[in-house]
Amino acid sequence: MTEFSVKSTIISRYAFTTVSCRMLNRASEDQDAEFQMQIPASAFITNFTMIIGEKVYQGEITEKEKKNGDRVKEKRNTTTEENEEKGADMFRASLVIPSKDKAIFLLSYEELLQRRLGKYEHVISVRPQQLVGRLNVEVNVLERSGITSLEVPPLHNSRQKGSGRREDDLGSPPSTVINQNETFAKVVFKPTVVQQAKIAQNGILGDFIIRYDVNREQSIGDIQVLNGYFVHYFAPKDLPPLPKNVVFVLDTSASMVGTKLRQTKDALFTILHDLRPQDRFSIIGFSNRIKVWKDHLLSVTPLNIRDGKIHIHHMSPSGGTDINGALQTAIGLLNNYVTHNDIEDRSVSLIIFLTDGKPTVGETHTLKILNNTKEAARGRICIFTIGIGNDVDFKLLEKLSLENCGLTRRVHEEEDAGSQLIGFYDEIRTPLLSDIRIDYPPGIVEHATKTLFPNYFNGSEIIIAGKLADRKVEQLPVEVTASNSKKFVVLKTKVPVEPQKVGNDVPGSPRPKGDGQGDPNHIERLWNYLTVKELLSSWVQSNDEQEKEQLRQKAQALAVNYHFLTPFTSMKLKRPTLHTGGLEDIHGMSAATGPETVMQSLRGAGLQPGPTLKKPYDPRIKISKTSVDGDPHFVVDFPLSKLTVCFNIDGQPGDILRLVSDHAHSGERCPPPSWHQAHPWLITILINKPERSYLEITPNRVILDGSDRLVLPCNQSVVVGSRGLEVSVTANANVTVTIQGTIAFVILIHLYKNPAPFQRNHLGFYISNSRGLSSNCHGLLGQFLNQDAKLIEEPAGHRKNLTNSPLPPAGGTSETILKVKGHRVPVVWKQRKIYNGEEQIDCWFARNNAAKLIDGEYKDYLASHPFDTEMTLGSKTSKLRKNK
């Protein structure tokens, strides 16, 4: 492995991550290779691509079939090798690398970060299985409400959430660099081989973790709207805690003997001391017998806590596992307490249930246990389950929690069950609200995710996403009702829906489209993520076959449309295609380049105002025919008359040609774009308004000189913006220069992998948008931008209009004449290739250096230096300039 790179971009809690791994087979024979990556359990894989030599194998998300012979496998919650992180979700792909050849793996996934214990946590597995010469992890965080308390703890070797309290976290991993301002943070982890070896000789470094929180000013939460979709983050603070009625149900069967039971007891001792005076509690131990400490709930007093600890201490392991009996007893205790006590304060009833096995005593049928529990709890009691070890029936525990408003955690044999239990309890120790309902007007909002929540615990967050029925609506009314201690809480607001600018995208995969139209945005993908998650949960809970099939079809359709790998979809590799471009040209890989986009937009560097989050230009999109490329070959498109004209300029080595100039609004003289005749490798552009800026573009870099100087490499995708000027680089493909949204030039980068002696990397210049140029625009290309043209045929002195046929006129005595700008230019029909040879066009060719086509002579368009502002022709000088 020569390189292991992970790049994540987090936009408002929604994370796009791409893993890139390069391998080289130095052996003299073919070698088997395997790529494996642990991903968060909550994440959806969105793309996978393999490049073997020059062949590209592109992944495609399809409906899942019963038999799948592809070699791409996703194994969830399974472990097969000792050095894998237990319980992590593992993605694997295997292949054969030919002798002396290379392979590249690209894996993308997305996830919504969950808030636990007051922090969001983004986890990246750094386990390349060997020391790597180039190892790089880069995470960029953008939160519009502001970032608080960002931290990078030491590398962890456990992926379990809530793994105990965090006082022992000291210092970031070696080589970690954190750059942060109010709304943006960039974190880079780039250890050398020596630093890697000090952490782990086998390349299993652990989990790289970033924790942070955001500012919260509004009690009703943070509501964001983008292109017809919205997300509502609700995490109130500074509320008095609700009293909780909690029953701790502990497995004391024979299998819990030894360390597991001891650790669990120690954890319960700690948790009992953490109970509040207004809480009520009880303790149940179960094996083949149910052992209840007291037949009622007790108040939290020093004496009761002491007696509870004594009872726990004397618990001993023996017998089987009566899960149904233990749950029924715990639910009965809670129901009796609530029924027979006139509780003025509203309270929350919880069961914390811990086991390491399957039901072996009493009711052992899973479906009956679930039905019995649901019927007894009646939605009033939330059950939080913890499964320990490899023998536990985790599906049963998961369903118990899903159907009874709780959560579940899994603890593996070698992990500290006590610390996991404490961490889990910490997440639910402080209920602040109950019976939360969030309403949006049905006429305005459609397809909203879940809006009813039984409880809100301090340090967590409620997230709702939805789709607006009318994108033109100006306001989104929101109403939140909930219970807090002795009163109801009602919060109302109207959120203004601001019109969204076209292209206000975020770094994500360019292939997964929302509703099949336009470019994706993070809120739309977040909505789909939550919707699919809820459909999957409903499918797990449902026992009705017809309902399960409907849920499966809905989840599958959304997953295929948005390219999510789920239990109902599969990934297949398409037949290989030839790979000739840069790494980021592969479909679905802009998540890999997204971090540079955000970082460059927000790093400051004197660029004002704030960030412009736009997806770098896709080189496969056709731009415009009006261009200069190659020898140079000039092409001019006249869209009104549907004519395309082409011509050559045969100048001298070193000539610099002016391409577009417009002085109508500049206020002073500016140079036009110009072209280096001998080596078309340099383009310069000068802009006078809103501030004077110079751009110099080569196949290797872009230099932007304005109030500050920026040097952007062309082998990395990046977008920078400043006061109406935006420069977007798509790695090894093109550079797009946009001025005040009305003028856009696209410079194609032509790179040779194995160039012949006469070949050299060079550039092509295309005018993508000329709306902002005035009628006085000039230059070799600019003079035609606001003109129209017409073809006529002159046989033996007689004229007639030509149709728009690409074929030359019949008859040997006729001559085709192009009429443009008062000029009469003899032309002949030709074919030219544009867009780096990807498309062939028909055009009418003007001979003799376009002598009768252009104003003046060829020498009138020569510049003395790249930023020369003098111009012989045209009443205005140019705003923009290009050199080649």
N, C-alpha and C positions, 0 to 999 in steps of 0.2 A: 504494500500500500504506500503510494507516494504522497497522497494528500487526503485529508479528512477535514471537511468544512461543513459547518452548520450555520445557517443564517436565518434569523427570525425577525419578523416585523410584527409588533403588537400595536393594533390600532383600537383604542377604546375597549380594551380587555380581549379583543379577538386576535388570535395569533396565527400568522402564516409562517410556516417553517419549511425550509428546504435543506436537505442533506445531500452533499456532494462527496463522492468517494472515488478516487482514481487508483487503479491497480495496474501493475506492470509485470508481465511474465518475462523474466530474464532467462529462463531456462531454454534449452534447445529442443524441448518437446512441449506439446500442449499440456496445460495444467487446469485442473478443476479449481474453481474459486467460488466463494460464497460471500454475499453481502448480507449483513444482518444489522438491524437497527431497532432498538427498543423505543417505542413511542408511548406517550401518555395514554392511559386506558380510555380517557374521554375523547381522544382525538379521532378524526376521520382522515384516512389517507385520501388524497385527491389526485395524485399522479405518480407514476414511476416510469423512468426511462433508462434503458441500458444502451451504451454505445460500445460496441466491440470492434476494434479497429476502425474502419470507416462505415460500419453498418449501425444504423439507429433502430432500436426496438422500442417503439412508443407504446406505453400502457394505455388501455382503454377500459373505462368502467362500463360494465354491461349488466343486464339482468342475470341473476345467478342461475346457473344450470346445475342439475343434480350431479353430473359428471364433468369434471374440469381437469384436463390433462396438462394445463399450463404449469410451468415450474415456479411461477411466482406464488408464494404462499404467505398468508397472514395467519399467525397463530396467536390467539388471545388467551391470556391467563394459563399458559402452559409452559412447562420448562423441561428441557431435555438435556441440557449441558450444565456441568457444575459451575462454570464461571459466568453463566447468565444471571442476571438479576432476577431473583425469584418474584413471580407474580407480575412482572412487567409484560406488556404487550409486545410481541416480537414480530417484526417483518423480516422475511428472508427471501433471497433470490439467489439461485445457483446457476452457474454457466461454466463453459470451457473457454479459457483464453488461449488463443493460438500462440505458438512459440514466438518470442521476441515482440509480442504485440501488447496492446494496452486495452483496458476497459474502464468505462466511466459509469457510475451509478448515480442517479438523481431521484431522490424521493421527496415528495411534498406532502405535508399534512396540515390540517387546520384544527384549532380547538378554541373553545371559549373558556377563559380562565375563571376559576371559581374562587370566591373570596372566603377564606377560612382564617379564623383568629385575627381578623382585621387586616389581612394581607392577601394580595394576589400572588400566586406562585407559578412561575414558568420553569419547567424542568426539561433539561436537554441531556440525553444520555451521551456521555463521551466514553465510549468503550470500543475503540477500533480494533481491539484484540492484539495490537502490536504497537511498538513505538513508530511514530510517523514523522517524516521529515518536515512536512507542512501540516500543522494542525491548527485550526482556527474556528473559534465560536464567536459569532457576532449577534447581538440582540439589540434591536432598536425599539424603543417604547415611545408611543405618541398618545398622550392623554390630554384632551383639550381642557378638562377641568383642573389640570395641574397634578404633578406627581409629588407624593410625599414619602418620606422614609424608605427610599430605595436602598436595598442591601443585597450583597452577594455573599452568602455564607460559604464555608469550606465545602469542597466536594463531598457529596453524600453517597453512601453505598446502599441506601434504602430508598425506594420510591414511595413508601407508604406515607400518605398524608397524615397530618396530626401526630407525627412520631415523637410525642412528648413535648415538653416545653423547651424553649429555644435559648435558654441562658448560656448553653455551652457553645453556641456558634461564635467562633472567634476568627475574624480575618477572612479575606477573600482568597481564592486560589492564587498561586504565584502567576505573575504576568498579567493579571486582570487589570484592565484600565476602564475607568468609569468617567464618562463625560455627561454632564446633566445641566439642563436649565429648567425653567418652570414647567414646561409642558413636554419636553423631549429628553430622552436619555439614550445614550449609546454605551453598551458594555461589550468589551472585547476580551476574550480569553485566548491567548496565543502562546502556549508554552513551547519552549525549545525541547529537543530530544532529551537533553540532560534534565530539564525540569520534569518532563514526563516520567523519566526513569526514577526520579526521586519519589514520585507519587506511586507508581506501579510499574514494575519491569515488564509485565505482560500486556500493557496497553489498556487495562481496564481501569480507567481513572475514576469513574463514578458519575454521579449526576451533577451537572452544572446548574445551579438554581439561582433565579432572580426573584426577589420578593419586593413588592412595593404596594402602596396604597395611593388613593387619589383624594383631592380636596372635595369636600361635600359641604355645600353652602345651603342648598334648598332642602327643606324637610321632605318635600314630595319626591325628591330624587332628581337624577340627571336624565333628561329625555333628549334624544338625538334623532333627527329626521334627515333622510338622504334619499332622493330620487324615488319617492313613493313608499319607502319603508321606514319604520321607526324602531328604536330600542329604548326601553325604560329601565334604568338602574335605580333600585329603591333600597337604600341602606340607612335608615334613620339612626340617629345617635342621641345621647344625652336624655334617654328615657329611663324612668325607674323600672327595675326588673320585675317581671311577673313572678308570683310565687309558683313553685313547681312541686308537684307530687310525683315522686320518683321511686320506682321499685327496682332494685338491683337483683337480677336473676342470674345465678352463677352455676355452671355445670360442675358437679362434684362427682362425676362418674369415675370409674377406675382409670380411664384413659387420661385423666387430668393429673395423674400422680407426678410428683417431682417438681421440676422447674416451673412448668406452666401454672400449676395451682399456687405455688409460692409467689411468683411474680404477680399473679392476679390479686392475691390477698393484699400484697404490699400496695398495689395500685388503689384498691378499694379503701385502704386506710387513709391514703392521701385524699381521695375524693370525698370521704365522709367529713374530713376537716374543712373542706371547701364549701359545704352546704351552707345556705344562708338561714338566719333565724326564722324567716317566714316560710321556709320549705317544710315539706313533710316527706318521710322516707320509710322504706322497709327493705328487708333482705330475704331472699329465697335461695336456698340451695337445692339442687335436684340431681337425682341419679335415677334409680328405679323407684325411689321414694321422693316425695316432695317435702322438703324441710323448711317450714315457715318460721322465721324468727319470732314475729308477733302476728296476731291475726288482725291487726289494724295498722294504719300508718301512724308514725310517731312524729312529734315535733322535734326540731333540731335544738337540743340542749346538750351541755357538756356531758351530763350523765347518760343520755340516750346514745350519744356518739361513742362513749366509752363502752357501753354494753354491746353496741353493734359491732365494734372492733373485736370484743371478746368472742362473740358468736362466730364471726368470720374466722378468727384464729383457730377455733375448735372444729372447723369443717374438715372432714377427711374424705379422700376419694374411695369410692366403692360402687359396685353395681353398674346398671345400664343407663340409658338416656331417655327419659320421658319428657320430650320437648312439649308435647301437647298439654300434658298435665301441668307443667311449670307455667306455661303461658296463661292457661285458664285461671290458675290460682292468682297470678299477678294481676290479671285484668279484674278478677273479682275483688281483690283488695282495693284497687283504685276506684272501681264503680261504687263499692260500698261506702268509701270515704266521701266521695262527691255527693252521693245520694243522701247520706244521713248527717251531713254537716252543712249548716246554713253558712255558706261561704260568701261573705260580702265581697271580698276581693276575687277577681277572676284569676283562675290558676290554670296551669298547663300540666297535663298528666302524661308521664313518660315511663317507658320500660326500657332499661338497658339490659340486654340479653346477651350472655356470652356462653358459647359452647365450642367443643372441639370435635363433635361427632355427628352421627345421623340418628334419627329416632329409632330406638331399639326396644322400647318398653311402652306399654299403653297403646295409644293410637299411633300407628307407624305409616299410614297412608298419607302421602304429602298433600294431596288435594283436600282431604278431610281436615288435616291440621290447618291449612290455609282458610278453609271455609269456617271452621270453628272459631278461629282467632278473629277473623273479620266480623263475624256475626256478634261475637262477644264485645269487641272493642267499639263497634258502631261508629267509627270515625272520630271518637272522642279521645282516644288514647294513641299516642305515637310510639312505635316500637323501633328501637335502635339496636341493631344486631352486630355482633362481632364473632367471626368464625376463625378459629385457631387451627393451624395445621393443614395437612393434605387430605385428611379423612373426613373433613366437615362437609355437610351437604350445603354448599354455598348457594346453589340455586334456590333452595328452600328459604335460606336466610334473606336472600335478595328479594324474593317475592313477599316475605313477611314484612319487610321494611317498605317496599313499594306500595303495598296495599294498605298500609297503616301509617302513612305520612312520616316515615322515618328514613334513616340512612343505614348503610351497611359498610362494614370494613372487613378486610381479610388480613390475618396475621399468619405468617409462615413459621414453620417449626423453629427455625434458628433465630427468629426475631424475638425481641423482648415484648412479650404480651402485655406486661404491666405498663410500659411506656406508651404502647399503642392505645391501651384503654384510657390512660390519663389524657392523651392527646385528643382522643375521640370525645371524651367527656367535656374537655375544654371548649369544644365547638358548640355544645348545647347547654352549657352550664348557666347561661344567662338569657332566658327568653324575655324579649322586650314587648312583643305584640303577639296577639293570637287572632284567629279568624280574619285574616287580611283579605280584602276584596278590592281589586283594582278595575275600574270601569272606564271604558272609552265608548263614545257614541257609536252604535252599530251602523249608522248611516255613513260614518266617516272611516271607521276601521273595520277591516275584514281579515279573516285568517290570523287572528291574534293567538299567541301561545297561551299557556295556562295563566289564568288571572285570579284563581282562588288558592290561598295558601293557609294551612292550619296554624303555622307559627313562624315568627321571625326571631332568630337568635342573634345576639350581639356579635359583631365580627363577621357575619355572613352577608349575603346580598340576595335580593329577589330581582330576577331579570325577566322582563316580558318583551317580546318583539312582535311586530305585526305589520300588516300591509295596509296602506291607505286606499280606500275605495276611490277617492278622487285626489289625484296628485296636485290639483290646483287649489286645494283647500288652504286657507290662510292661517287657520288656527286648529290645534288639536286639544280639545278639552280632556282633562284627566281628573278622576275622582278616586281617592283612596279612603276606604273605611276599615277600621281595625279596632280591636279591644286592647286597652292598656290599663292594667291594674284595675282601678275603680271606675273607669270611664271609657266611652267610645271616642275614637279619634276619627275625625273627618277632615281630609285635606283635599282642596280643589285648586286647579290652576288651568290656564289656557296657554299652551306652548305655541309660539309663532312658528309657522312653517315657512322658512326662507326658500326662495327659488334657488335651485341648484344649478351651478354652471356645468356645461357639458365637459366631460373629461375629468370631473372631480373624483378620480378613482383613487384606489389604494393599491399598494403592492399585493397582488394575489396572482392566482394562476390565470393566464389569459384565455385558457380553453374553457374552464367552467363558466358558462354564461348564466345570468339570471333570467329566467323565463325564456331563454333562448334568444334574447334581444340585448343589444348593446353590451357595454363593458360591465364587469361585476363591481359591486361596491360592498364594503365590509358589513354594512348593516343588513343588506339583503342576504348575504351569505350567513350572517349570524342568525337571522330569522329562520333560514332553511335548516341550519344546524340544530337550533332548539326544537323546531317542528319535527325533524326526523328523530331526535332523541326522545321526544314525548311519544311519538308513534311507536317506537321500539319498546318503551316502557309499558305502554298500553297493551302491546302485543304480548309481552311477557306476562302481564297480569291476567289477560283474558283467558277464559276457559271455554268460550264458545267458538267453534270451528269456523262458522260463517263470519263472525266478527273478526277473528284472527286473520282470515284471508283478506278481508277488506283493509285492515290495518297494514298488512304486509304489502298489498298492492300500492297503497298510498305512499308508504315509506320508500318502497322500491322506485316508484316513479320520480319522487323528489330526489332520491339519491343518484339515480342515473342522470337526471337533468342537471344536477349541480356537481356531478362527478365525485360523489362520496363513496368510499369503500365501506360497506356495512354488511351485516349478516345476510342481507337480501340481495347484495350485488357482488360481482366478482371482477377481477382485473385480468384482462387478456392482453398479450403483447401482439401488436400488429406485425405484419410482415416487415422485414427490415427495409429501410430506405438508406440511400447513400448520404452520408454526413459530410458536408464540405465547409460549413460555416463555423462560427464560434460556438462555444458551449452554450451560451444563453440564447442561441437561435432556436433551440429545441422548444417545442410547444410545452406550455405548462411550467416553464422554469423561471418566470419573472418573480416568483417568490424568492428565488435565490438572489436576484438582483435588486429586489425591493429595498432591502436595508440601506444600500448605497443611496437610493433615491431619497429616502426620508432623511438620512444623515446629511446629505449635501444640501437639502432644502432647508434644514433647521440649524445647521452648525453655526449659522451667523455669517461670518466672513464679510460683514458689512452689507449683506443682502437684505433689503427691506422692501416691502413689509414681510409678513410671516411666510410659512411654508406653502408651497404649491405641490400637492400630492397628486402627481399625474403619472400614469403608467408610461414608461418609455415607448417611443414609437415602434410599431411592429413593422419590420422591413418587408413583410410579405404584402402589406396593404399597398395598392397602387396609388401613386401620388398625383402626378401630373405629367403630361408629355413634354411641356415646355421645359427644356433642359439643355445642358451641355455636358457631354460625357465622352470619354475615349480620346480620339486623336488630337484635337477635340472635334466631335460631331455635335452640331447645334440642331435642336428640334424646337419648332414653335407650333403651338396648337391654337387654332382659331375655332373655338367651340360653337359660335353662332352659325358659321357657314359649314361647320363639320369638316374643316380642312386641316391637314397637318403638313407643314413645310419644313424642309431640312436643308442644311448647308454646311460646308466645311470652311474653316479658316486656316489657311496654310501660312503661318508666320515663321518667324525665326526663333531658334532656341533662346530661351530666356525672356521672350515677350510676355508682358503682363496685360491681359485683356480685361476691359471693363464690361461687366455683364448687365448690371441693373443700377441705375442712378435716379434719385428723386430728391430734388432740393426744395420742393414746394413748401414744406413745413419745417425745414431744418433750421432756418435762421442764419446759417452760415454754410460755407462750402464743405461738402463731404465727399469722400471717394466712392465711386461705384464698385460693385464686385468685379474682380479681375481674375485672369486665368494665366497660369504659367504655361507657355506654349511647349517648351521642351519636356518639362517634367510636371504633369498636371497633379501636383501633390500638395498644393497650398491654396487655401481660400481665405480671403480676409473680408471682413464686414465691419463697417463703421456706422454707428447709430448716433445721432445728435440729440434726439429727444426720447424720453424725458431727461436723460442725462447722457453725456458723451461716453460711449463705450466702444472698445475695439475688440474684435474677435479674430483670432488666427486659428485656422483649422488645418490639421494635417492628418494622415491616416493613423498617427500614433497618439495625438493629443489635441486638446482644445484649450487655447489660452484666452481667458476673458479678462480684459483690462478695463475697469471702470473706477468706481470709488475704491475698490480693492482688486487685487490680482488673484485669479483662480486658475489653476492648471488641472485639467480633467483628463485622465487617461481614456483612450478610446476603447480599451479592452474591458471596461467596467461600465455597466449601465448606471446612469445618474441623471437627475434633473435639478437644475439650479434656476432660480428666478429672482428678478430684482427690478422693481419699478417698471413693469410693462415689458421687460425683456426676459424671455425664457429660453434656456439652452437645455435640450434633452439629448443624451447620448444613449443609444442602444448598442451594447457591447459588440464591437467588431462588425457592425452593420451599418449604422448611419448616425448622423447628427442633425437634429431639427432645431432651427432657430426661429422663434416666434416673437414678433414685435407687436405689443399692444393688442394681441389677439386678432389682428387684421392682416398681418403680413407674415408669411411662413416660408422658409427655405429648407429643403431637405438635402443634405449632403450625403450621398452614398459612399461608403468606404469599400473599396475594391482591394482585397487582400489575396495574394498568391501563396498557396501552401508550399509548392515546389516550383518557384519561378524559373522560367527560361532566362538566358542572359539578357534578352531584350525586354523582359517583363519587370515592371516595378509597381509596387503598391501605389494606388492613385485614388482620386476622388471623382465623383460625379455630382453635378449641381442641378437641382430640380426646384422649380417654383411651385410650391404647394398652395399658397394663398396670396393673391395680389390685390385683394379688396382695398387695402389701406394705401396703395400706391396711387399717386395722382395721375391726371391725364397727361401731364408733362414728363412722365417717367421716360427714361432713355437708357442707353447702353445696348450692347449687342442683342440682348434678349428683351430688355425693358421697353425698347421702342415699339414692340409689337403687342404689348399686354393689353392696351385699350383700343386696339384696331380690329378691323374686320377685313376679310380678303375674299376675292372671287376669282374663279377660273373661267377663262374664255378660250375658244379655239379660233385660230385665224387661218383657214385654208384659202390660199390664193387671194388674200386680201379681204376675205369675208369673215365677219365675227359672229359667233353665236355662243350662248351660255352653255357651259358644261354641266352635266349632272355630277353628283358626288360619287363618281365611280372610280375605283382605284386603277382601272385598266386604262392604258394609253389610248388616245383616239385612233380610230381606224383611218387608214390612208397614209401614204408616205409623204404627202406634200403639206400636211397640216402642222401647225405649231401651237403648243399649249402655252398660254400666257397667264401669269398670276398678276392680278391687279390688287395692290395694297399700298396705302399711304400715297396714292398718286403715281406710284411706280408701276411700270409694266415690265415684268420679269419673265423671261423664257424659263420654263421648268420641264423636267422629265420625271416620270414615275419611278420610285425606288422603294426598297424595303430597308428598314433600319431596326436594330435591336436596342431596346432600352431596359431600364431596371436591371443593370448588371447582366444583360443577355437573357433575362427571363421572359421577355415579351417581344414579339416582332410586330412592327407597325408599318402601315403603308404611308408614304409621304411623297410630296412633290419637291424635287431637288433643284435648288438654284446653283448653277455652276459658277466657275470663275471667282472663287472667294466671295460669293454673294455680292458681287460688285454692284449690280443693279437693284438688289433687294434692300440693303442697309443704307441708312443715311450716310453720306460722305464716303470716305475711303477707310480701308482697314487700319491705316496708321492713325486715324482720328480716335481710335478706341484703345490705343496703347497708353499705359501708365508708366511713369518713370520709376515708381516704387510701389509696394503693396498698398500704402495708405495715401497715395497721391490724390489730392482733391481737385486738381485742374482737369477741365474737360473742354474739348474743342467744340463738340456738338451738344445741342440741347440747351434750352434756356435755364435749366436747373441742374444742380449737381446731385450726386447720389447720396442716399441714406445708407445704402448697403453696398458692400463690396466683396468680391470673390476673387481669389488668385488661384491659378492652377498652373 
